[in-house]
Amino acid sequence: MKANWIRRGKFRDSAASVEPAAHASAKGNIAFEGARKKSGNRARNRLIMAMSCFIGIYAIIGGRLVYYGMQGDEDGGSRGPAVQNLASRPDILDRNGEVLATDIKTASLFAEPRRIIDPDETIELLSTVLPDLDWEQTYRKLKSEAGFVWIKRGLTPRQQSQIMALGIPGVGFRTEKTRFYPGGPTASHILGLVNIDNQGIAGMEKYLDSQGLTDLQSTGLAFQQGLEPVRLSIDLRVQHVVRDELVQAMQRYRAIAAGAVVLNAKTGEVLAMASVPDFDPNNPVHALDKDRLNRMTAGTYEMGSTIKSFTTAMALDAGGATLQSKFDASRPLTIGRQTIRDFHGKGRVLTLPEVFIYSSNIGSAREADLVGIEGHRAFLKRMGLLDRMQTELPEVARPVEPKVWKKVHSITISFGHGMMTTPLQTAVGAAALMNGGKLIPPTFLPRSKEQADALAKQVIRPKTSEDMRYLYRLNAEVGSGKRAEVKGYRVGGKTGTAEKVVNGRYSKDVRFNAFLAAFPMDDPTYIVLTIIDEPKPEEGKASATAGLNAAPMVANIIRRSASFLGVKPDFRQETAPMLVSYEGND
């Protein structure tokens, strides 16, 4: 019994000992599985994190590549070493806000010689698009060890597209700033032009650089968005009219050149100025040709009988003459070896208005003799005709006068021979004759009447100006300026037919003609001066004097542009008294 109990007890003890062992084994298996699951989750998380990092990095790289690809047109070419972008220039506007010059973006072709496989093949391919490519110069560039060389600046979009299609290794494009002139040659001599690096080298473009633009560019502060547009005094509408009339006149009169200016007599503002032949600043291949000279400011000429305006004003202003004065023009005047004759002499005594409208050389010589040599030179200097003109344009010539004035010089200069000045200076001096006697320096920038008055110098008496206005109007009504008359606009003026010097002698067949006008004569606001170089007689006419060509040019300009200038026509009959009758002369 006891033994059975013991067996059962042992049995129980043995069973009890087995059960805990099995339980422990099950618990161990559960723990192992948990650890394995935990380790697997951690590895999976690490893998996911690594993949996420790689995806993020490649996404950033891809995004930046897309960004740079989209920015390629603005930043330049996608290859090649960094090249500093050209500095910006401000827009140039006319007085009404019309754009005369602006910056645009164009592509330029560069090469990396070290990456060029075959220079000969590269040049041959490029020449199919760029036929004017300099083979020898380009070959030297491509054979060099330079890292970067320019091949062609300022490509057209079509050229860029065609070169890209060639797929030439080692070449690329950069976007640069290029100056664009919407009007082409319309105002070329005023605006000037820039070089390949967008720097002003002539005209108002050069003036802008001299006023601090170059300093802004050198310090990197010249940005297109931060540069205020520069407004000029030019009226693009009037400028177009002036140039168009000059081109037509050159053809009509078979001349070698022509020019004109429209000047505000009260402010000195240049409203329009042109000289033809001219050039296209967008393609200035002919800009430096000698016949493309800006004759209005950079050329000096004997202005012929237009200078008699100043001779007559000088005699009136000095107090030695009045409108009632008389001068003996009955016979030629001899000074030393010089004999002074009239073109179509009247052979009698002339009143001062007759001297003016008949354009008498003898009468002008006697007017100068009233003042004397020193007084004559002093007057012309006071009128600004003997000194280099001060204005914004860099291209301004210095007048030419005798080194030592003698009586013969004073006499010949009185009727426009022996002294050379620029046409614009002549117009500026005439403005003083018309506006009450105030000499105002010319400007190509806007200027108010108050600003002009602060700069003005009183050079003749107001009474002299009043007399000169009368003579100008008289000459247009019954004198040599009749063909400059425009109904309703009360034009006045003076012709000038100057014989040009050929082989050291004055030629009777080669002329430089001019007409100096003002309007409206009851309150002269605008001066119009036209010049035409070596005109030929029109079909059916035997002569080519200023009254037959330069005067009609003035009439056409005034007729077409007066409304743009704000001058209203007045067709009421003017009843100003006439001092003389006119027999017909130029």
C-alpha positions in Angstrom: 0.0 0.0 0.0 2.7 2.2 1.0 4.7 1.2 -1.9 1.9 2.0 -4.3 1.6 5.3 -2.7 5.3 5.8 -3.1 5.1 4.8 -6.8 2.3 7.1 -7.3 4.2 9.8 -5.5 7.2 9.3 -7.6 5.1 9.2 -10.6 3.5 12.4 -9.6 6.9 13.9 -8.9 8.2 12.8 -12.2 5.2 14.1 -14.0 5.5 17.4 -12.2 9.1 17.6 -13.2 8.3 17.0 -16.9 5.5 19.5 -17.1 7.6 22.4 -16.1 10.3 21.5 -18.6 7.8 21.3 -21.4 6.4 24.6 -20.4 9.8 26.1 -20.3 10.6 24.8 -23.8 7.4 26.3 -25.2 8.2 29.7 -23.6 11.6 29.6 -25.1 10.2 29.0 -28.6 7.8 31.9 -28.2 10.6 34.2 -27.1 12.7 33.1 -30.1 9.9 33.8 -32.5 9.3 37.3 -31.0 13.0 38.1 -31.2 13.1 37.0 -34.8 10.0 39.0 -35.7 11.4 42.0 -34.0 14.8 41.7 -35.8 13.0 41.3 -39.1 10.8 44.4 -38.6 13.9 46.5 -37.8 15.7 45.3 -40.9 12.6 46.1 -43.0 12.4 49.5 -41.5 16.0 50.2 -42.3 15.6 49.1 -45.8 12.5 51.3 -46.3 14.4 54.2 -44.8 17.4 53.7 -47.1 15.2 53.4 -50.1 13.4 56.6 -49.1 16.7 58.4 -48.8 17.8 57.3 -52.2 14.5 58.2 -53.8 14.6 61.6 -52.1 18.1 62.3 -53.2 17.4 61.3 -56.9 14.2 63.4 -56.8 16.2 66.4 -55.7 18.8 65.9 -58.4 16.1 65.3 -61.0 14.3 68.4 -59.9 17.4 70.6 -60.1 18.2 69.2 -63.6 14.7 70.1 -64.8 15.0 73.6 -63.2 18.4 74.3 -64.9 17.0 72.9 -68.1 14.1 75.3 -68.0 16.4 78.2 -67.0 18.9 77.5 -69.9 17.5 80.2 -72.2 18.0 82.9 -69.6 21.3 81.9 -68.1 23.0 81.2 -71.4 24.4 78.0 -72.8 24.3 74.7 -70.9 28.0 74.0 -71.5 31.2 75.8 -71.5 32.9 78.0 -68.8 31.0 80.8 -67.2 31.1 84.0 -69.2 29.9 87.2 -67.6 26.6 88.4 -69.1 26.7 91.8 -70.8 25.6 94.7 -68.8 22.1 96.1 -69.3 21.3 99.5 -70.9 18.2 101.6 -70.2 15.5 101.9 -72.8 15.6 105.2 -74.8 12.3 106.7 -75.5 11.1 109.7 -77.5 9.2 112.6 -75.9 5.9 110.7 -76.2 7.2 107.4 -74.7 7.8 105.6 -78.0 10.7 103.1 -77.7 13.7 104.2 -79.7 16.3 101.7 -78.3 16.0 98.7 -76.0 17.8 95.5 -75.0 16.8 92.1 -76.4 18.3 88.7 -75.8 20.1 86.9 -78.6 22.2 83.7 -78.9 25.9 83.8 -79.5 28.0 80.7 -80.7 31.0 79.6 -78.7 33.4 76.7 -79.0 35.6 74.7 -76.6 38.6 73.9 -78.7 39.7 71.0 -76.4 36.5 69.2 -77.2 36.6 69.8 -81.0 37.3 66.5 -82.8 37.9 67.8 -86.3 38.3 71.6 -86.8 38.0 71.4 -90.5 34.8 69.5 -90.4 33.4 71.8 -87.7 34.2 74.9 -89.9 32.7 73.3 -93.0 29.5 72.5 -91.2 29.2 75.9 -89.6 29.8 77.6 -92.9 26.6 76.0 -94.3 24.7 78.2 -91.8 27.2 81.1 -91.5 28.5 81.7 -95.1 30.4 84.8 -94.0 32.4 82.9 -91.4 36.2 83.7 -91.6 37.7 80.3 -92.2 41.3 81.2 -91.3 40.5 83.0 -88.1 38.0 80.4 -87.0 40.5 77.6 -87.7 43.2 79.3 -85.5 40.7 79.6 -82.7 39.6 76.0 -82.9 43.2 74.7 -83.0 44.2 76.7 -79.9 44.4 75.3 -76.4 41.9 77.8 -75.1 39.0 76.6 -73.0 36.6 79.0 -74.6 36.4 81.0 -77.8 33.7 83.0 -79.5 32.7 81.9 -83.0 29.8 84.2 -83.9 28.0 86.8 -81.7 24.4 87.9 -82.2 22.9 84.9 -84.1 19.3 85.0 -85.4 16.9 82.5 -84.0 16.9 80.7 -87.3 20.7 80.4 -87.4 20.7 79.1 -83.8 18.2 76.4 -84.7 20.1 75.4 -87.8 23.4 75.1 -86.0 21.7 73.1 -83.2 20.4 70.7 -85.8 24.0 70.0 -87.0 24.9 68.4 -83.7 28.5 69.5 -83.7 30.4 68.4 -80.6 32.3 71.1 -78.7 30.2 74.1 -79.6 27.4 75.7 -77.7 25.3 78.9 -77.2 25.1 81.6 -74.7 22.3 84.1 -74.4 23.5 87.8 -74.5 22.0 91.2 -74.5 21.9 93.0 -77.8 20.7 96.5 -78.5 17.7 96.8 -80.8 16.4 99.9 -82.5 12.8 99.5 -83.6 13.0 102.4 -86.0 16.1 101.2 -87.8 17.8 104.2 -89.5 15.1 106.7 -88.6 17.1 108.4 -85.8 20.4 106.7 -86.2 22.6 109.8 -86.0 20.9 110.9 -82.8 20.8 107.5 -81.0 24.2 106.4 -82.2 25.1 102.8 -81.6 26.8 100.3 -79.3 29.6 97.8 -79.9 29.5 94.0 -79.6 29.8 94.3 -75.8 26.8 96.6 -75.6 28.9 99.7 -74.8 27.9 103.0 -76.3 30.3 104.2 -79.0 28.4 107.0 -80.7 25.4 109.4 -80.3 23.2 109.4 -77.3 24.3 105.8 -76.5 27.8 107.1 -75.9 26.5 110.1 -73.9 24.6 107.7 -71.5 27.8 105.9 -70.8 29.6 109.2 -70.0 26.8 110.0 -67.5 27.6 107.1 -65.1 26.2 104.1 -66.9 29.7 102.7 -67.4 30.3 103.0 -63.7 27.1 101.1 -62.9 28.1 98.4 -65.4 31.6 98.0 -64.0 30.3 97.6 -60.5 27.6 95.1 -61.6 24.7 97.3 -60.6 23.3 97.8 -64.1 20.2 95.6 -64.2 17.5 96.0 -66.8 14.8 96.1 -64.1 16.6 98.8 -62.1 17.4 101.2 -65.0 15.0 104.0 -65.6 14.2 104.7 -69.3 15.9 107.8 -70.8 13.4 110.1 -72.5 14.7 112.3 -75.3 13.3 115.6 -76.7 12.8 113.9 -80.1 9.3 113.4 -81.5 9.4 110.2 -83.5 6.6 111.3 -85.7 8.4 114.4 -86.8 11.6 112.6 -87.0 10.1 110.1 -89.5 8.7 113.0 -91.6 12.1 114.8 -91.7 14.1 111.7 -92.7 11.5 110.7 -95.3 11.6 114.2 -96.9 15.4 114.1 -97.0 15.5 110.7 -98.8 13.0 112.0 -101.3 14.9 115.2 -101.8 18.2 113.3 -102.5 16.4 111.4 -105.2 14.5 114.3 -106.7 17.5 116.6 -106.9 20.1 113.9 -107.5 22.2 115.2 -104.5 25.0 113.5 -102.7 23.6 114.3 -99.2 20.9 116.1 -97.4 20.0 117.1 -93.8 17.5 118.9 -91.6 16.7 119.9 -88.1 13.5 121.0 -86.3 14.4 123.1 -83.2 12.2 124.6 -80.5 13.2 128.3 -80.5 12.0 128.8 -76.9 13.6 125.9 -75.2 16.4 124.7 -77.4 15.0 121.2 -77.7 15.8 119.3 -80.9 12.5 117.8 -82.0 14.0 116.1 -85.0 17.3 115.9 -86.8 18.5 113.7 -89.7 21.3 113.5 -92.1 21.3 111.2 -95.2 22.9 108.9 -96.2 22.7 107.4 -92.8 22.9 103.8 -91.4 20.9 101.1 -89.7 22.2 100.8 -86.1 20.8 97.2 -86.0 23.3 96.3 -88.8 25.9 99.2 -88.7 28.3 97.8 -91.4 28.3 101.2 -93.1 28.2 103.4 -90.0 31.9 104.5 -90.4 31.7 105.2 -94.2 32.7 108.9 -94.7 29.5 109.7 -96.6 27.4 108.5 -93.6 28.7 111.5 -91.5 26.2 113.3 -89.4 26.3 116.6 -91.4 24.1 118.5 -89.0 26.6 118.4 -86.1 29.8 116.7 -87.2 30.2 118.6 -90.5 31.2 122.2 -91.0 30.1 124.2 -94.1 30.1 127.6 -95.6 26.4 128.3 -95.0 26.1 130.8 -97.8 23.5 133.5 -97.7 21.8 132.2 -94.6 24.7 133.9 -92.8 23.3 137.2 -94.1 20.6 136.8 -91.4 23.3 137.4 -88.8 25.0 140.2 -90.8 21.7 142.2 -91.1 20.9 141.5 -87.4 24.4 142.8 -86.5 23.9 146.0 -88.4 20.5 146.6 -86.8 21.6 145.6 -83.3 24.7 147.9 -83.4 22.5 150.9 -83.9 24.2 151.8 -87.2 21.2 150.8 -89.3 17.4 150.6 -89.3 14.8 149.2 -91.6 14.8 152.5 -93.4 18.6 152.5 -94.0 20.0 152.5 -97.6 23.1 150.9 -99.0 24.8 151.6 -102.4 24.8 148.4 -104.5 25.0 150.2 -107.8 28.4 148.8 -108.7 30.7 145.9 -107.6 32.8 146.4 -104.5 36.5 145.8 -104.7 38.6 144.9 -101.6 42.2 144.2 -102.4 42.2 141.6 -105.1 38.6 140.6 -104.3 35.7 142.0 -106.3 32.3 141.5 -104.7 29.3 141.2 -107.1 25.6 140.4 -106.7 24.2 137.2 -108.3 21.4 139.2 -110.0 22.4 142.8 -109.2 19.8 145.6 -109.3 22.5 148.2 -110.1 21.1 150.8 -107.6 20.8 151.8 -104.0 18.9 149.3 -101.9 17.0 149.7 -98.7 17.9 147.3 -95.9 14.9 145.0 -96.5 15.8 145.0 -100.2 19.4 144.0 -99.3 17.9 141.1 -97.4 15.2 139.8 -99.8 17.4 140.3 -102.9 20.3 138.6 -101.0 22.7 141.3 -102.1 26.4 140.5 -101.4 27.4 144.1 -101.9 24.7 145.3 -99.5 25.8 142.7 -96.8 29.4 143.8 -97.2 28.4 147.4 -96.5 26.4 146.3 -93.5 29.5 144.6 -92.1 31.6 147.6 -92.8 29.3 149.6 -90.5 30.3 147.5 -87.5 34.0 146.9 -88.3 36.2 143.9 -88.2 36.4 143.4 -84.5 32.8 144.1 -83.9 31.9 141.6 -86.7 33.9 138.8 -85.1 32.6 139.6 -81.6 29.0 139.5 -82.8 29.4 136.1 -84.5 31.1 134.7 -81.4 28.3 136.1 -79.2 25.9 134.2 -81.4 27.7 131.0 -80.8 28.9 130.5 -84.4 32.6 130.5 -83.8 33.0 128.1 -80.9 32.4 124.4 -80.6 28.8 123.8 -79.8 27.9 122.4 -76.4 25.3 119.6 -76.5 24.8 116.0 -75.5 25.9 114.5 -78.8 29.7 113.6 -78.8 29.9 114.2 -82.6 30.3 117.9 -82.8 32.7 119.7 -85.1 34.6 122.9 -84.3 33.8 125.9 -86.6 36.5 127.2 -89.0 37.4 130.8 -89.2 40.4 132.9 -90.4 43.4 132.8 -88.0 43.7 136.6 -88.4 40.6 138.6 -89.4 41.3 141.2 -92.1 38.8 143.4 -93.9 38.5 141.1 -96.8 37.6 138.3 -94.4 34.9 140.4 -92.7 33.5 141.3 -96.1 33.3 137.7 -97.5 32.1 136.3 -94.2 29.2 138.8 -94.3 27.6 136.9 -97.1 28.7 133.4 -96.0 32.1 132.7 -97.6 35.3 132.3 -95.6 33.8 130.8 -92.4 32.5 127.3 -91.8 30.1 126.3 -89.0 27.8 123.4 -88.4 24.2 123.5 -89.6 22.8 122.9 -86.1 24.8 125.9 -84.8 23.3 128.0 -87.5 19.8 127.0 -86.5 20.5 127.7 -82.8 21.8 131.2 -83.7 18.7 131.8 -85.8 16.5 130.8 -82.8 18.0 133.8 -81.0 17.1 136.0 -83.9 13.5 134.9 -83.6 12.8 134.4 -79.9 13.5 137.9 -78.6 17.3 137.7 -78.7 18.0 134.8 -76.3 20.7 132.3 -77.2 19.8 128.9 -75.8 22.1 125.9 -76.0 20.6 123.0 -77.9 19.6 119.8 -76.2 18.4 116.3 -77.1 16.8 115.9 -73.7 13.4 117.3 -72.5 13.7 120.9 -71.2 11.0 123.2 -69.8 10.7 126.9 -70.7 11.8 127.8 -67.1 14.9 125.6 -67.5 15.7 127.2 -70.8 15.3 130.7 -69.5 17.8 129.9 -66.7 20.4 128.9 -69.4 19.6 131.6 -71.9 21.9 134.5 -72.7 20.6 137.8 -74.1 22.7 138.3 -77.3 20.6 140.9 -79.2 18.0 143.5 -78.3 14.3 142.4 -78.5 13.7 145.2 -81.1 16.4 143.6 -83.3 14.6 140.3 -83.0 11.3 141.9 -83.9 12.9 143.5 -87.1 14.4 140.1 -88.1 11.0 138.4 -87.7 9.6 141.0 -90.1 12.3 140.4 -92.6 12.0 136.7 -92.5 8.3 136.9 -93.1 8.7 139.4 -95.9 11.3 137.2 -97.7 8.8 134.2 -97.6 6.0 136.3 -99.0 7.8 138.2 -101.8 11.4 137.2 -101.7 13.6 134.1 -102.4 11.8 132.1 -99.8 8.4 132.0 -101.5 8.6 128.2 -102.1 8.9 127.6 -98.4 5.5 129.2 -97.8 2.8 126.9 -96.3 -0.7 128.3 -96.2 -2.0 128.9 -92.7 1.4 128.5 -91.0 3.0 131.9 -91.6 6.5 130.7 -92.5 9.5 133.0 -92.8 13.1 132.4 -93.7 16.3 133.0 -95.7 17.8 131.0 -98.6 21.5 130.2 -98.9 23.2 129.1 -102.1 26.9 128.6 -101.5 29.4 127.7 -104.2 31.6 124.8 -103.1 35.4 124.9 -103.3 36.7 122.5 -106.0 40.4 122.2 -106.6 41.0 125.3 -104.5 38.5 127.5 -106.4 34.8 128.3 -106.0 32.8 126.4 -108.5 29.7 127.9 -110.1 28.2 124.5 -110.8 28.7 122.7 -107.5 26.6 124.0 -104.6 25.8 123.5 -101.0 22.3 124.9 -100.5 20.3 125.7 -97.3 17.1 127.3 -96.2 16.7 128.7 -92.7 13.1 129.1 -91.6 10.9 129.9 -88.6 7.2 129.5 -88.0 4.6 130.7 -87.1 6.1 134.2 -87.6 3.6 136.0 -85.3 5.1 134.0 -82.4 8.1 131.9 -83.7 8.2 128.6 -81.9 10.1 126.4 -84.3 13.2 126.7 -86.4 13.5 124.5 -89.5 16.8 124.3 -91.3 17.3 122.1 -94.4 20.6 121.5 -96.3 21.2 119.7 -99.6 24.7 119.0 -100.9 25.4 119.2 -104.6 21.9 119.2 -106.0 21.2 119.1 -109.7 18.5 121.0 -111.5 15.1 119.4 -111.4 13.6 118.1 -114.6 12.6 121.1 -116.7 14.5 123.7 -114.7 17.8 125.3 -115.6 19.0 126.1 -112.1 19.5 124.4 -108.7 19.5 127.3 -106.3 18.3 127.0 -102.7 15.0 128.6 -103.5 14.2 125.7 -105.9 15.2 122.8 -103.6 16.0 123.6 -100.0 13.0 125.9 -99.6 10.5 123.3 -100.8 12.0 120.8 -98.5 11.2 123.1 -95.6 7.6 123.6 -96.8 7.1 119.8 -97.0 8.4 119.2 -93.5 6.2 122.0 -92.0 3.1 120.9 -93.9 3.5 117.3 -92.7 4.6 117.9 -89.1 3.0 121.1 -87.9 0.0 119.3 -86.4 2.3 117.0 -84.5 4.1 120.0 -83.1 0.8 121.5 -81.9 0.7 124.4 -84.3 -2.8 125.1 -85.6 -3.2 126.6 -89.1 -4.6 130.1 -89.3 -5.9 131.0 -92.8 -6.8 134.6 -92.0 -5.3 137.1 -94.4 -2.2 138.7 -92.9 -2.0 142.4 -93.5 1.6 143.2 -92.5 2.8 146.2 -94.5 5.2 145.6 -97.4 8.2 147.9 -97.7 9.2 146.8 -101.2 7.9 145.1 -104.3 9.7 142.0 -105.5 10.9 141.4 -109.1 11.9 137.8 -108.7 15.4 136.6 -107.6 16.9 133.8 -105.6 
